[in-house]
Amino acid sequence: MPRWKALPDELDPQVREFAGQLRRLVDRSGLGIAALADRTGYSKTSWERYLNGRLLAPKGAIVALAEVTGTNPVHLTTMWELAERAWSRSEMRHDMTMEAIRISQARAALGEFGGPGQATQTKPAKPAKQAGPARQAGPAGPGRAKGPTVPQQAAAPSVDQFGPAPVLTPQGPPRGAVPGGGGGRRRLLMFGAGALGAALIIAVGFFTLSGKGGEPEAKKSPSPSASAPQLPAGVKCVGAGCGGKDPEAMNCGGDLALNSTEAVVGSVTVQVRYSKTCKAAWGRIQGAAPGDVVQLAKGAKSSKKGTVSAADTDAYTPMMAVDAASDVKACVTLASGQKGCTK
């Protein structure tokens, strides 16, 4: 039976090459996964994920592996950087695919793609009214005023286009009439409203930039990015954002974590691991047997359990956001029924 499982088919070629290189280094060192976990500080479960291509190893784990196997860390971290870029591209493609699927599902639910009677009906435009032929002026008769002749080519403007046209008399337009009819009045009102809106926008912008006392607002209220904590490369969460998440997947373990307290229950070591960078803690057990359980507690609140699976000797819990490692304790329940906690 081969030692390593086949790598996932969907892995990027650069990530596949990097995982294969890690496997060769481990084989050349002659170390087992459990021994590798003890010497590097990363759990056995994490190394199984790294070496089987299910999770990209953090940079700290790669440096620790180089020290254990006697490999030049510069060359190994160079390969890791290439694999990390490829892994990020794969995650981005996956996120874009999932977003496209969600958009398609939303559109289908809203009925944009089908269903009789759901298409938008567009009413055909009404043809413009044609002016009838103008009456020719006849000879003036008794009691009949002689009016001007209207050319046949002149068409009366559409009422829908310009509104009702004023009636003209030889003395000129009626008092109060606006040239151009109702359409001209509306255009004049719209122009005035637009000019007033532009003036208001300029005034608001001026007072916003000036602020009180003549100082720009940018100086008074710093941007959120200025106060956001700067995380080391690879670390994906801090504080409340780490709650309930895997410490290895978030790159909070390894060199960024320390064992704040630990206790021995039977032959099992139970520890509280704390990362000052991530401002979070988690519980871990080592030298355990399948069925042993570890849990992190903060007062009456408890984390999800970490259970040792078959062929494993360690397990850890998800993280809890804490200000200090002393705020929590780790408790173990052995398969035999024995229990114990850190102080």
N, C-alpha and C positions, 0 to 999 in steps of 0.2 A: 504493500500500500504506500503510495507516494506521501511524502511529508507535507507537501503544500497542496492546497486546493487550487483549481483552475481560476484564474483571474476573470472578473466579469467581462463579457464581450463588449459592453458599452463604454469601457474605460478609454480615455484618450491615449493615443500611442505614447506620448511622453510620460504620462502617469504610469502606464503599463511598464515602460522601460525602467522607470525609477523604482517601482515596486519589485521588479525582478532583480535590480541591483541590491536592494535591501535584503532580499532573500539570499542572494549569493554571499553577502557579507556575514549573515547569521550562520549559514552553512559552513563557511570557512572558519568561523570562530569556534564551532563545535558546541555552542551554547544552546540550551533548550529555551523555550519561551518563558518558563518560570524563572530560570536563572537570569535571562535577559531583563526581565521585569525588576528583579531584585537589584541588579547592578545599575540600571538606568533611572530608577525611581518612577517609571511609568508602568501602569498595571499590565497584567497578563492579557486581560480582555482588550486593552487598548492596542497592544502590540499585535494581537491577532487581527484586529481591524486594519491596522496599518499594512501588515504583510499580506493580507488577502484583498487589498484594494478597495475596501469598503469605506475607508476614511484616510485622508491625507495626513501623514504624521506632521506634527508641529516642528518648527525649527529646533526647539530645545531638545526634542527626542532624537533628532538627527545628529546633533552635536554630541549627545550622550552616547549614541550608538557608535559614532566615530571614535570616541575615547575608549569604549569597551573593546572594540575590535581592532584598535590600532590603525585606523584609517585616517588619511589626511582630511581634516574637517572642511578645508577650503573647497576641495574638489567635490565632496559630498553635498555641501550646501549650495554649490553652483547648480548641481543637478536638481536639488530640491527647489530652487528658485524657478527653474524652467517648468518643473512639474506643478508648482503652485500656481503659475500663470495659466497653465493648461487646465488645471482644476477649476479655477475661477471662471474661465471661459465656458467650461461645460456647465457650471452652475447657472451662469447667465443665460445660456441657451435653454436650459431646462425651465428657468423662471419665465422666459419669454414664451415658450411653448405652452406652459400652464396658463399664462395670462391670455393667450390667444384662444385657448379652449374655453376659459371662463367668459370671454367676450362673446364667443359664438353661442354659448349656452344662453347668455343673457339676451342676445338678439333673438334667438329662436323663441325664448319664453315671451318676449314682447311682441312676437308675431310679425317681425320684419321679413321673414323668409317664406311666408306662405300663408295659405288659407284663403279660400275664395272670399271675395268681398272685402279683403283687408288692404288691397292695393289702393293707393290714393288716386281718386278720380280727378282729372284735370278738366275743368269746364272750358270748352272752346271759346275763344274771344268773340264777342259780338262784332259783326262787321260794322264799320262806321256808316252812319246814315248818309245816304247820297241825296244831295240837293236836287230837287226836281227842276225841270226846265223853267227858266224865268219867263214870266209873261211879258210879251212885247207890249210896249206902250202904244196904245191906239190914239187915234186923233182926238184932240180935245173936243169935247162936246159941251152942250149947255149944262151948267151945274157940275161939271167934272173938272177937277184940278189936273193940270198937266204935270206929271211926275217924271223923274229921270228914268232912263232905261237901264235895267240891270243886266250886265253881260251874262251869258249862259255859262261861261267858264268859272265864274265865282261861286264857290260852295259855301254855304253858311257853316260856321264852326259848330262842332258837335256840342250839345248841351252837356254830355257826360264828361267832356274834356275840360271845358272852361267854365261850366256853371251857366246859369241863365244870363244871357247878354242883355245889356240895357237897351231900351228903346231910344233911338236917336231921332231927334227932330231937327228941322232946319236951324233952330236957335241954338243947337249944341247939346251936349249930354245933360241929363237931369242932375239937379243939385245933389251933391253928396256921393255921386257915382264914382267908383274907383276904376281907372283904366284897366282893362284885362279881365273884368268880372271878378267872381268869387275866387278863381284860381290865383289871381294876382294878390288878392288880400291874404290868402293863406300863405303864399310864398313870402310875403312881406313879414307876416307874423313869425313864420319859421326862421327867417333870417335874424329877426330881432331876438328870438329866444336863443338861437345858437350863439349870437354875440354875447348875450348876457351870461350863458353857461361858460363860455370861454373865459370871460372876465372873472367869474367866480373861481374857476379852477386855478387861474394864475394867482389870485389872491390867497387861496388856501395853500397852494404850494409855497408862496413866499413866507407866510406865517409859520408853516411847518418847518421849513429850512432854517428860519431865523430863530424860532423858539423864544423863550423868555430871556431877557437880559442880553439878546443879540448873539447867543451862542448856538451853534448848530446842534440839532437834536442828537446827531450821531455821537457827539462827545458826551452827552448826558446819559444815554442808555446804551451800554455796550452790547454788541451782537451776541447771540447765544453761543456761537462758536468760540468766542473769546473765553467764556467761562467753562466750556465743556472739557472734561479731563482728556488728556492726551494718552492714548493707550499704546503699548508696544505693538510692533508689527505682528499680526496674526491673532491677537487677542480680540474676541468678538463680542464681549459684553462686560458690563461693570454694574455693581450694585443690584438694584431691583431687576435689571434686565437679565441677570444671571439666574434668577429664581426658577427652580425646577428644571434647569438645563444640565446637560452632561459636561462635567468639568474638562474632560479631555477634548471633546468636540469643540468647546469654546476656547481651547488653548489656555486654560487657567491653571493647569497642573504643571508637572515637571519642575523646572527651576523656579517657577513663579509661586510655588506652594511649599509649605513646610508643615511638619507634624507638630501641632501646638501641644496636644496632650495625647497620651496613649495609655492603654491598660491591657493586661493579659487575663483572658478568661479561658480557663482550661489550657489548651495548647494554642489558642487563637489570639492574635494581636489585633486590638481594635484601636483606631486612631481618629482624631479630628484633624482633617487637612484644611488649611486656611491659605487663601491667596489674598495678599494685601493689595495687589494690583486690581484684581476683579472684585474685591470687597465681598467675598463670599466664602463659605465653608461647606465641607461635605464629609461624610463618614466613610471609613474604609476598613476592611478586615483582611488580614493576611494569614497564611498558614491554616486556612479553614477547610472544611469539608463540604461536599454538596449538600445543600439544604440549610446551611448556616445563613443567618440573616443579619444585616446591619441596618440601623436607622439613625437619623440625626434628629435631635430634639432641641427645641428652643421654647422653654416654658411648657405651655400646653400644646404648642404647635409641633408637628412632626413632619419629616420629609417622607417621600416615598421610600420603600424598602429596597435595599440592594441584596439580592440573593445569589449565593454561590451556585453556579450551574455545574452539571456533570463535567468532569475532567478539569475543572478550575480549582484554584486554591485561594482566590481573592475575589472581592466584589466591592463596589462603592455605590453611594447614594447620589441622587441629583443634588445640585447646589441649593443653599439657602443664603439670601443676602443678609449679612451681619456686619456690624461695625468692628467687632473684635471676636477672636476665636473663643474667648472666655464666655461669650453669650450662649454657646451651644455645647452639647455633649453628644457623644456617639455611644450607642447601645447595641449589644450583640445578643442574639438569641440562637443558641446552638441547636442543631437537630436533636441532640440528646435532651434538650429542655433547659440546660443551664443558661443563665443570663448574667449580664454584667455591663457596666457603663464606665466611661471615662469620668474623671472628676470635673 
